[in-house]
Amino acid sequence: MGGEKTKQEHGQDHFEEIGRQGGEKTLDEHGKEHFKQIGKKGGNNSN
């Protein structure tokens, strides 16, 4: 609901931009090793 309305008002690029910004902030705060560890755990593992 809210996401659909935002998408209609701002377009898909809005979501891509906030996702990119979030990824950059996470990289700045936690470094590349953090992403490597996430990758090793896999997408279906919540540990």
C-alpha positions, 0 to 999 in steps of 0.5 A: 500500500504505502510502497505502491503509493510512493512508487507511483509518486516518485517512481522506481528510481526512488527505491533504487536510490535509497537502496544504493544510499543504504548500501553505501552507508552500511559499507562505510560503517561495517566495511567489505568484510561485513558483506563477505560474511553476509554472502557466506551465510546465504540469503535463506539463513537468518543467523 
